[in-house]
Amino acid sequence: MLKSLFVFGVLGVLLISAKCDLISVCIEDDNDLRVDCRIEAKPNKINSYEYSWSTGTKEFLINTNVSGSSAESKFKKSYVEELQPHGYRMTLEGFTDKLPHNTTYMCNISGETARVDVERDQLVPCSAVSVFLKSSCSWIVCLLLFVYQTHS
């Protein structure tokens, strides 16, 4: 009993302080590139978003709803949808064969930016399991397995 209370106490503290990646990049089954940005939107405000990538010293704007900005013409086949409970998802259709090797993907939602560096050969498929294991929260799986093991 005391051991269980200790394990759940430690687990609770770790989960409360855990912060997962705010951005994830993956390849869908139809070879579309998907970038999820889970930055929490500001309440009672029209939220702006920008998705871009950079290679070397060049940055390319993929999609935006910011007035006065426009995406590169080669990214016309991209669209953005809102995620629940918060964030946005950008999908770039049929572009995976033209991806640069080492790329920094960035999203900016209402002034807050998230970024992640990805090598083309290390892009994961967009299954729930592979995206979860690729994120920085994968250690939570180990903790859950540990808790399960202690109660067996």
Secondary structure, DSSP 8 states (H G I E B T S, - for coil): -HHHHHHHHHHHHHHHH----SEEEEE-TTS-EEEEE-----TTS---EEEEEEETTEEEEEEE--TT----GGGTTEEEEE-SSS-EEEEETT-GGG--SEEEEEEEETTEEEEEEEEGGG-EES-HHHHHHHSTTTHHHHHHHHHHHHT-
